[in-house]
Amino acid sequence: MQTIAIPDAASVIAKAGRGFLVTSGSGGVFHIDASRSNSVVVSRQSLRWDNHLSSIVV
């Protein structure tokens, strides 16, 4: 188990076998790769996320 620092982390959702998505209160969306223990910024918005994140399969 490792620690990855994401300021003001708001919500976390598992991606099917591919790690996690994390949103932050500062508008960031991060992909956490569990096999490499690192994070990648997916998006940086002027939006402010709270603690709700849902997965929708289409």
C-alpha contacts under 8 A as a table, 3 or more apart, distances in Angstrom:
res1	aa1	res2	aa2	distance
2	Q	37	S	6.53
3	T	37	S	7.90
4	I	37	S	7.31
4	I	38	N	6.84
4	I	39	S	7.29
6	I	9	A	5.68
6	I	24	S	7.39
7	P	24	S	6.87
7	P	25	G	7.99
7	P	26	S	7.80
8	D	24	S	5.30
8	D	25	G	5.30
8	D	26	S	6.80
9	A	22	V	6.79
9	A	23	T	5.94
9	A	24	S	4.24
9	A	25	G	6.34
10	A	22	V	7.12
10	A	23	T	5.39
10	A	24	S	4.77
10	A	25	G	5.87
10	A	49	W	6.47
10	A	50	D	5.42
10	A	51	N	4.73
10	A	52	H	7.72
11	S	22	V	5.54
11	S	23	T	5.35
11	S	24	S	7.11
11	S	50	D	7.03
11	S	51	N	4.64
11	S	52	H	5.98
11	S	53	L	6.07
12	V	20	F	6.58
12	V	21	L	5.66
12	V	22	V	4.50
12	V	23	T	6.73
12	V	53	L	6.95
13	I	20	F	5.53
13	I	21	L	5.37
13	I	22	V	6.67
13	I	53	L	6.72
13	I	54	S	7.19
13	I	55	S	7.45
14	A	17	G	7.86
14	A	18	R	7.72
14	A	19	G	5.99
14	A	20	F	4.36
14	A	21	L	6.46
15	K	18	R	5.21
15	K	19	G	5.36
15	K	20	F	5.15
15	K	21	L	6.84
16	A	19	G	7.27
18	R	33	D	6.52
18	R	34	A	7.25
19	G	31	H	7.14
19	G	32	I	5.43
19	G	33	D	4.73
19	G	34	A	4.90
19	G	35	S	7.66
20	F	31	H	5.75
20	F	32	I	4.99
20	F	33	D	6.81
20	F	34	A	7.46
21	L	29	V	6.89
21	L	30	F	5.59
21	L	31	H	4.68
21	L	32	I	6.18
22	V	29	V	5.73
22	V	30	F	5.09
22	V	31	H	6.47
22	V	32	I	7.41
23	T	27	G	7.11
23	T	28	G	5.66
23	T	29	V	4.53
23	T	30	F	6.31
23	T	49	W	6.29
23	T	50	D	7.97
23	T	53	L	7.99
24	S	27	G	5.57
24	S	28	G	5.17
24	S	29	V	6.55
24	S	48	R	7.26
24	S	49	W	5.80
24	S	50	D	7.47
25	G	28	G	7.32
25	G	48	R	4.98
25	G	49	W	4.85
25	G	50	D	6.23
26	S	46	S	7.78
26	S	47	L	7.56
26	S	48	R	5.65
26	S	49	W	7.26
27	G	44	R	5.66
27	G	45	Q	4.88
27	G	46	S	5.71
27	G	47	L	5.04
27	G	48	R	4.75
27	G	49	W	6.06
28	G	41	V	6.95
28	G	42	V	7.61
28	G	43	S	5.78
28	G	44	R	4.57
28	G	45	Q	6.32
29	V	41	V	6.04
29	V	42	V	5.40
29	V	43	S	5.07
29	V	44	R	6.44
30	F	39	S	6.20
30	F	40	V	5.47
30	F	41	V	4.53
30	F	42	V	5.23
30	F	43	S	7.09
31	H	39	S	5.54
31	H	40	V	5.24
31	H	41	V	6.48
31	H	42	V	6.35
32	I	37	S	7.00
32	I	38	N	5.87
32	I	39	S	4.48
32	I	40	V	6.59
33	D	36	R	5.54
33	D	37	S	5.76
33	D	38	N	5.75
33	D	39	S	6.35
34	A	37	S	5.11
34	A	38	N	7.31
41	V	44	R	7.27
45	Q	48	R	7.75
49	W	52	H	7.71
